[in-house]
Amino acid sequence: MAQKIIEQDVRAGTIPIQITGQYVVSIRKSALDRRRLTLPTIYEAFGRTTANFYED
């Protein structure tokens, strides 16, 4: 939508609302630790492999 606004000089209010099929998941390590939970290593491996793993 942002690309359309910039490249085609379209007003944001004229673009219908769209729902994406992609989501961002954030997991706080301290929250996992507090609940004594462990995250399967596949989640980190997948995030790193797809260049979507971020650390603070």
Buried (B, 14 or more C-beta within 10 A) or exposed (E): EEEEEEEEEEEEEEEEEEEEEEEEEEEEEEEEEEEEEEEEEEEEEEBEEEEEEEEE
